[in-house]
Amino acid sequence: MSFFKHCLKVLLVSSIAFAPAGQAIAKSPSKKQSVSSQKKYNPRVSSEYRVNPNKTRAMRPAKVRAHAKKVSKPAVDAEMFDSFTGKSSNSNLAIASTKALVMNQNTHEIIYSKNLDTPTPIASVTKLMTAMVVLDAKLNLNDEVSITEMDVDYLKGTSSRLPVGTTMTREDLLNLALIASENRAASALATHYPGGKQRFIQDMNAKAASLGMMNTHFEDSTGLNSNNVSTAMDLARMVHAAYQYPMIRQITTTSDYDLNVHRRQPLHFHNTNALVRESTNSSWEIGLSKTGYISEAGRCLVMQATIAGEPLILVLLDSVGKLTRIGDAKRIKKWMEHNYSTLTSHNDGRGDIVLTGLSMSKTLGEDAN
């Protein structure tokens, strides 16, 4: 009997020992809890990242550097265009302005063009047309006129140093409009025009049409209205026409202007073109100048200047940075002075100066289309 009990005990122990592991675990409440705990918290895995100092030191600085790089990355804004450094060669000229034209005023040859016939708002470049219309009307420039409420800018909200009621001569108005780009002065020229502002705008558009400026339209005398639009080619025509007026040449190349308005000290105005202000101490020979700016137009500059012995018309439109238009003008000057001798060597023997291989079909006397 004892032998039988012993054999039964051996069989029972053997059956338990060779049972599947899963069944053994399932039958053990304590092991089930242990497995569940391991899956939920996994202390071995979590402790590897929390405790290991080598991994912690290796990871954290990398994250900080990545974050700092993202935050400190310079934003793309208007100022980056001020430092534009286009590479020029004998065959091309790099300009940052969106629309541009460089033309020989004598031969009408296009030296450089960029978006030549793209209409764009022209801001205060408008004031060159304003001045031509006033002078064409042969009005008495010594007549005294006053700034009125009609001359206050309610469209853009620009400020002015000419309060309503300020009285000055029509010649003063021309000087302030062309030198300092004074909007109330340009508006007053239209307000005190025979027939008023409406007739003045009509005459501006009629003058543009007579000059062949077929892609140009004016709606005010200041340029504050973004519906004053033109193209680089049309503006070259306008600059060429304005250059024929000695008074416009003289005024636009004046660096400073003082206005006496019955105060203890006269009001001092300076030319909006830094190149004009610096021309007495530089090699620039500027014969006519006008700047312009509204947000829709960007920063604009038109000039007549003699560079490398040649009279040029420069039109620079829709520049983004504050200094881009001036930088473009300097690049043009430097490029011309460096390349002029090479360019003129392309003379074909007929006496014509072939400045570039660009099309000569567009001249000041032809339509821009």
C-alpha positions in Angstrom: 0.0 0.0 0.0 2.7 2.4 0.8 4.4 1.6 -2.5 1.1 2.4 -4.3 0.9 5.8 -2.4 4.4 6.5 -3.3 3.8 5.9 -7.0 0.7 8.1 -7.0 2.6 10.9 -5.4 5.3 10.6 -8.0 2.8 10.8 -10.8 1.1 13.8 -9.3 4.3 15.7 -9.0 5.3 14.8 -12.5 2.0 16.0 -14.0 2.4 19.4 -12.3 6.1 19.7 -13.4 5.4 19.0 -17.1 2.2 21.1 -17.4 2.3 24.1 -20.0 3.8 27.2 -18.6 0.8 29.3 -19.5 -1.5 27.1 -17.5 0.8 27.3 -14.5 0.8 31.0 -14.6 -2.9 31.2 -15.1 -3.4 29.2 -12.0 -1.2 31.5 -10.0 -2.9 34.8 -9.0 0.4 36.2 -7.8 2.1 35.7 -11.1 -0.8 37.2 -13.1 -0.6 40.4 -11.1 3.2 40.4 -11.6 2.8 40.2 -15.4 0.1 42.9 -15.5 2.3 45.2 -13.4 5.2 44.7 -15.8 3.2 45.5 -18.8 1.7 48.7 -17.3 4.7 50.3 -15.7 7.7 48.5 -17.3 10.1 49.8 -14.7 13.1 48.4 -16.5 12.4 50.5 -19.7 11.4 53.7 -17.9 14.4 53.6 -15.6 16.7 53.4 -18.6 15.8 57.0 -19.6 15.1 58.5 -16.2 18.2 57.3 -14.5 20.9 57.0 -17.2 22.9 60.3 -16.9 24.8 59.7 -20.1 21.7 59.5 -22.2 20.2 62.5 -20.4 23.2 64.7 -21.0 23.4 63.5 -24.6 19.8 64.3 -25.4 19.0 67.6 -23.6 21.6 69.9 -25.2 20.6 68.7 -28.7 17.0 69.6 -28.0 17.9 73.0 -26.7 20.1 73.7 -29.7 17.4 72.7 -32.2 14.9 74.9 -30.4 17.3 77.9 -30.3 18.1 77.5 -34.0 14.4 77.6 -34.9 13.7 80.7 -32.9 16.8 82.7 -33.9 16.4 82.0 -37.7 16.4 85.4 -39.4 13.0 86.4 -40.8 12.7 87.1 -44.5 11.8 90.8 -44.6 12.3 94.0 -46.5 15.7 94.7 -45.0 17.3 91.8 -46.7 16.8 93.5 -50.0 18.9 96.5 -48.8 22.0 94.3 -48.9 21.3 92.9 -52.3 24.6 92.3 -54.1 23.8 91.2 -57.6 26.8 90.0 -59.6 27.3 92.1 -62.8 29.3 91.1 -65.8 29.9 92.5 -69.3 26.7 90.9 -70.5 24.2 91.5 -67.7 23.3 93.8 -64.8 21.6 92.6 -61.6 18.8 94.8 -60.2 16.8 94.1 -57.1 13.8 96.4 -58.0 10.8 94.5 -59.4 10.4 96.7 -62.4 13.3 98.6 -63.9 14.6 100.3 -67.0 17.9 101.9 -67.9 17.9 103.8 -71.2 20.3 106.0 -73.1 18.5 109.3 -73.4 20.2 110.3 -76.6 20.1 107.1 -78.6 16.9 105.7 -76.9 18.7 102.3 -76.6 17.6 100.1 -73.8 20.6 99.1 -71.7 18.6 97.1 -69.1 15.0 96.2 -68.7 13.0 94.2 -66.2 9.2 93.8 -66.4 9.3 96.7 -68.8 5.5 96.9 -69.6 4.0 95.8 -66.4 1.5 98.4 -65.0 2.1 99.3 -61.4 1.2 102.1 -58.9 3.8 104.8 -59.2 3.2 106.8 -55.9 4.8 110.3 -55.8 6.6 109.9 -59.2 3.1 111.2 -60.2 4.3 114.7 -59.1 6.5 115.1 -62.2 3.3 115.0 -64.3 1.6 117.4 -61.8 4.5 119.9 -62.3 4.3 119.7 -66.1 0.6 120.3 -66.2 1.0 123.4 -63.9 3.8 124.8 -66.1 1.9 124.0 -69.3 -1.0 126.1 -68.1 1.4 129.1 -67.7 -0.2 130.1 -64.4 1.4 133.0 -62.4 3.9 131.3 -60.1 3.9 134.3 -57.8 0.2 134.0 -57.0 -0.4 133.2 -53.4 -2.6 130.2 -52.7 -3.6 128.5 -49.4 -3.7 125.0 -48.2 -7.4 124.0 -47.7 -9.3 121.2 -46.1 -9.5 119.6 -49.6 -5.8 119.1 -49.5 -5.7 117.0 -46.3 -4.9 113.4 -46.9 -7.8 111.3 -45.7 -6.9 108.3 -47.9 -3.6 107.3 -46.4 -3.6 109.6 -43.4 -0.1 111.0 -44.1 1.1 113.9 -42.0 2.1 117.3 -43.2 4.0 120.3 -41.9 1.6 122.6 -43.8 -1.5 123.2 -41.7 -4.8 124.2 -43.3 -4.7 127.9 -43.9 -1.0 128.1 -44.7 -0.4 130.6 -47.6 2.5 130.5 -50.0 3.2 131.1 -53.7 2.5 128.6 -56.4 6.3 128.4 -57.0 6.6 127.4 -53.3 4.1 124.6 -53.9 6.1 123.3 -56.8 9.3 123.3 -54.8 7.8 121.5 -51.9 6.0 118.9 -54.1 9.1 118.1 -56.1 11.8 118.4 -53.5 10.2 117.1 -50.3 7.3 115.3 -52.1 4.8 117.3 -50.0 1.4 115.9 -50.6 -0.6 118.9 -49.5 1.5 121.1 -51.8 0.8 118.8 -54.8 -2.9 118.7 -53.9 -3.1 122.5 -53.6 -1.7 122.9 -57.1 -4.7 120.9 -58.4 -7.2 122.6 -56.0 -6.2 126.1 -57.3 -6.1 125.0 -61.0 -8.6 126.6 -63.4 -11.5 124.2 -63.4 -10.4 122.6 -60.1 -9.1 119.1 -59.4 -11.4 117.4 -61.9 -10.1 119.4 -64.8 -6.5 119.0 -63.5 -6.8 115.2 -63.6 -8.2 115.4 -67.1 -5.3 117.4 -68.2 -2.8 115.0 -66.5 -4.3 112.1 -68.5 -4.4 114.2 -71.7 -0.7 115.0 -71.2 0.2 111.4 -70.7 -1.7 110.4 -73.9 0.2 113.1 -75.9 3.5 111.6 -74.7 2.5 108.2 -75.8 2.1 106.9 -72.3 -0.7 104.5 -73.3 -0.4 102.3 -70.2 -0.7 105.2 -67.8 -3.6 106.5 -65.8 -3.9 109.2 -63.2 -6.6 109.9 -60.6 -5.0 112.4 -58.3 -2.1 114.9 -58.3 -0.2 113.5 -55.4 0.3 109.8 -56.1 -1.4 108.7 -52.8 -4.1 107.1 -54.9 -2.9 103.6 -56.0 -5.0 103.9 -59.2 -2.2 106.2 -60.5 -0.5 103.5 -62.6 2.2 103.4 -65.2 4.9 101.2 -66.6 8.7 101.5 -66.6 8.6 102.3 -70.3 5.9 105.0 -70.0 7.8 106.6 -67.1 10.9 106.8 -69.2 8.9 108.9 -71.6 7.6 111.1 -68.7 11.1 111.6 -67.4 12.4 112.5 -70.8 9.5 115.0 -71.2 10.0 116.5 -67.7 13.7 117.0 -68.4 12.7 119.5 -71.2 11.5 121.9 -68.4 14.4 123.8 -67.0 12.5 124.6 -63.8 11.7 121.0 -63.1 15.4 120.1 -63.6 16.5 122.8 -61.3 13.9 122.1 -58.5 14.3 118.3 -58.5 18.1 118.5 -58.1 17.9 121.0 -55.2 19.0 119.3 -52.0 17.2 121.6 -49.5 14.4 124.2 -49.4 13.4 126.8 -46.8 9.9 128.0 -46.6 9.1 131.3 -44.8 5.5 131.2 -43.4 5.6 134.2 -41.1 7.2 132.3 -38.3 10.3 133.0 -36.3 12.2 130.2 -38.1 11.5 129.1 -41.7 10.4 125.5 -42.3 13.3 123.4 -43.7 12.7 120.7 -46.2 15.2 118.3 -47.8 15.2 116.3 -51.0 13.7 112.8 -50.6 16.5 111.4 -52.9 19.6 110.8 -50.8 21.7 110.8 -54.0 20.7 114.4 -54.7 21.6 115.4 -51.2 25.0 113.7 -51.5 25.7 114.7 -55.1 27.8 117.7 -54.2 30.3 115.4 -52.4 30.1 112.5 -54.9 30.6 111.8 -58.6 26.9 111.8 -59.4 25.7 114.1 -62.1 21.9 114.1 -61.7 19.8 116.2 -64.1 16.3 115.2 -62.7 15.0 113.2 -59.8 11.8 112.0 -58.2 11.1 109.4 -55.5 7.8 107.8 -54.5 6.4 105.5 -52.0 3.0 104.0 -50.9 2.6 100.4 -49.8 1.0 99.4 -53.1 3.8 100.8 -55.2 6.8 100.0 -53.1 9.7 102.3 -53.1 10.3 104.0 -56.5 12.9 106.2 -58.1 13.2 107.9 -61.5 16.2 109.9 -62.5 18.1 111.4 -65.4 21.8 111.2 -64.8 25.0 111.4 -66.7 27.1 108.2 -66.2 30.3 107.4 -68.0 29.7 110.4 -70.1 26.3 109.2 -71.3 22.9 110.7 -70.4 20.8 107.9 -68.9 17.2 107.6 -67.8 16.8 105.3 -64.8 13.4 103.9 -63.7 13.4 101.8 -60.6 9.9 100.6 -59.4 8.5 98.5 -56.6 11.6 98.1 -54.5 11.1 96.4 -51.1 13.9 97.5 -48.9 14.3 101.1 -47.8 17.7 101.4 -49.5 17.1 99.0 -52.4 16.3 101.7 -55.0 19.5 103.7 -54.0 21.5 100.5 -54.1 20.2 99.7 -57.6 21.1 103.2 -58.8 24.7 102.8 -57.5 25.0 99.3 -59.1 23.9 100.8 -62.4 26.5 103.6 -62.1 29.3 101.2 -61.2 28.3 98.7 -64.0 28.2 101.5 -66.6 31.5 102.9 -65.5 33.2 99.5 -65.6 31.7 98.3 -68.9 31.2 101.4 -71.0 34.5 101.1 -72.9 33.8 97.5 -73.7 30.2 98.3 -74.8 31.3 101.2 -77.1 33.8 99.0 -78.8 30.9 97.2 -80.4 30.4 100.1 -82.7 29.5 98.7 -86.1 31.1 101.6 -88.1 27.9 103.5 -88.8 28.4 105.9 -85.9 25.8 104.3 -83.7 26.7 103.2 -80.2 25.5 99.7 -79.6 25.3 99.4 -75.8 23.8 95.9 -75.6 22.3 93.3 -77.7 18.8 94.1 -76.4 16.0 95.0 -78.7 15.9 98.6 -79.8 12.3 98.4 -80.9 11.1 100.3 -77.9 12.1 103.9 -77.9 10.8 107.1 -76.3 8.9 107.8 -79.5 7.1 104.5 -79.9 4.2 102.8 -78.2 5.1 100.6 -75.2 2.9 97.8 -76.4 
